[in-house]
Amino acid sequence: MLLYLVTYDISCDKRRKKVSDLLEGYGRRVQYSVFECVLAKSKYDELRQRLKQRVNLTEDSVRFYPLSGHTVSQVEIWGEPPVTSVPGSVIV
C-alpha cells in the first residue's frame, strides 16, 4: 500500500462535488481540494477509473502523487491535521 496525495482543480461545482464525495470514500481530506489516500494498487486503479468518469479533462485537473514510506517520513507539517501514516508490513 502507498500513500497517494490526490489534488484537484474542478471548474464546475457539480463535478467538484462528485469528485469530492468520491474521494471521501477513499481517503481523508487534508485541505479543500487535497486528499491523502492509503491505497493498495487495485484500489488506486479503481479510484482512477471512477474519477475519469467524473471529470472533464479539457476543463479540470486531477493530480496523483504517490509517496513511499521513506518520503512520508520526511514530510514536514505545520499545524493540523497530521499526515496519514502508511501501514507497515504485517507478518502472520
C-alpha positions in Angstrom: 0.0 0.0 0.0 1.1 3.5 -0.7 0.0 6.9 0.4 -1.3 9.0 -2.5 -1.8 12.7 -2.3 -4.7 13.5 -4.7 -5.3 17.1 -5.6 -7.9 18.6 -8.0 -9.0 21.8 -9.6 -12.5 21.4 -10.9 -14.2 24.3 -12.6 -17.8 23.0 -12.3 -19.5 23.0 -8.9 -21.5 19.8 -9.7 -18.4 17.9 -10.9 -16.3 19.2 -8.0 -18.9 17.8 -5.5 -18.9 14.4 -7.2 -15.1 14.2 -7.2 -15.0 15.3 -3.5 -17.7 12.8 -2.5 -15.9 10.0 -4.3 -12.5 10.9 -2.7 -14.0 10.9 0.8 -14.7 7.2 0.3 -11.0 6.5 -0.4 -9.2 8.8 1.9 -9.1 11.8 4.2 -9.4 15.5 3.2 -6.5 17.5 4.4 -7.3 20.7 2.5 -10.2 21.9 0.5 -9.1 20.1 -2.7 -6.4 17.8 -1.3 -6.9 14.2 -0.1 -4.5 11.7 1.5 -5.4 8.1 0.4 -3.7 5.0 1.6 -4.4 2.5 -1.1 -3.5 -0.9 -2.5 -2.7 -0.9 -6.2 -6.1 -2.4 -7.0 -8.0 0.4 -5.1 -5.8 3.0 -6.7 -6.6 1.7 -10.1 -10.3 1.6 -9.2 -10.2 5.2 -7.9 -8.6 6.4 -11.1 -11.2 4.7 -13.3 -14.1 6.2 -11.2 -12.6 9.7 -11.3 -12.2 9.5 -15.1 -16.0 9.2 -15.3 -16.5 12.4 -13.2 -14.0 14.9 -14.6 -13.8 16.8 -17.8 -10.1 16.6 -18.9 -10.4 19.6 -21.1 -11.5 21.8 -18.2 -10.4 20.1 -15.0 -7.1 18.9 -13.4 -6.5 16.0 -11.1 -3.1 15.0 -9.8 -1.9 11.9 -8.1 1.4 12.0 -6.0 2.5 8.6 -4.7 4.5 8.9 -1.5 6.7 6.0 -0.3 7.3 5.2 3.4 10.7 6.9 3.1 9.2 10.0 1.6 6.3 10.2 4.1 8.8 10.1 6.9 10.3 13.3 5.5 7.0 15.2 5.3 7.1 18.4 7.5 3.7 19.5 8.8 2.9 22.8 10.4 -0.5 23.0 12.1 -3.2 20.4 11.7 -4.1 17.7 10.6 -1.2 15.2 10.9 -0.1 13.2 7.9 -1.7 9.9 7.3 0.7 7.1 8.0 1.4 4.3 5.6 0.7 0.9 7.2 3.8 -1.3 7.6 4.2 -4.9 6.6 2.3 -7.5 8.6 3.6 -11.0 9.0 1.1 -13.7 10.1 
